[in-house]
Amino acid sequence: MTMQFPAGKYWIGDPCYVLGANGFSWTHSTAYGDGLYKDKLGRVYLVDSGTLGIFYADAIPDADVEGGNFVTQRKPFTPTYEGGKFTFGTVVIDTEI
């Protein structure tokens, strides 16, 4: 499914760490399931459910950030997954490593 998201602040990570969050947005399975994955800037994403997703930041309590990272996108974007690579605007996470 293709969805465009507006510029703004988001949390990217494993949805299992934010169960019950309002405003769920988009998720996809990683290439090899659970593990530690890094984006192109070296930020770490802990995956325990075999998936990564993106949520609106205001749906995530600041204390509930395990396994992911808050990011700010300055332009509208469309999340994509292709060949193990997630692209969330300017954030790129390759899970086929």
N, C-alpha and C positions, 0 to 999 in steps of 0.2 A: 504494500500500500504506500502511495506517495502522499506525503503531507508536507506543506510548507509551514515553517515556524517563523514568528516575527523576531526581530532583534530583541535581545533581553538576556536575563540571567537564568541559567539552567543548572541542574545537577545531572551529571552523567555517571552511571555506575550500574552495579548489579541490582535489579529490582527487588531481590530478596531482602536487601537492607532497608528498604523504604516501603514495605508492605503496609497498606492502609493509607498511603499518601494520596491526597486529592490531586487531580490533574495529571494522571498518567498519560504519557504522550506517545512513545514509540519504543519498541524493543525488538531484538533479533538474537538468535543463537550465535554463540561464538564458533569459530572454526573447529576448535578442539575441546570445547567444554570449559570446565573449571580451570582456574590458574590465575597468575598475576600477569597482567598485560600493561604495557606502557604506551602513552600517546607520543607523538613526535616531539613533545617538549619534555619528556621524561616523567610526567606525572603517572602514578601507579593506580591501577584499577583492579581490585580484588574481586574475582568472579567465583561464586560458590553455587550458582544455579545454572551455569552454562549460558547465561544471557547478559547482554548489556542493554541499557535503555536510557532514555532521556526524559527528565521531568522538569516542569516549571519550578524554579527555585523557591517560589513562595509556598509551594506545596510540601516542602521538606523542612522540618525543624532544623535549625543550625546545629543542634547537638547530634543529629542523626546523619552523620556524613561518612560513616565507615564504608569502605569499599569503593568510593567514588570521589568526584571532585566537582566543585562549583565552577562554572565558566560563564563568561559574558560574551555573547555574540553581538557584534555591532551592525550586522546586516541580516536580513531574512535568509533562511537556509532550509534545505531539504535534507533530512538525514538519509544516508544510503548505506547499504551493505553489499559488497561485491568481493568474492574471492577471499573471504576472511577479513576484509578491511572495512571498518566502520568509519564513516565521515559524518561528523556532526558540525557542520559549518567549518570553522577553522581547526577543529579538533579531529585528528586522524589517529585511530587505534587499529593496529594490525594484529589480529588474533591468530594468524597463520604463521606463527614463529615457532 
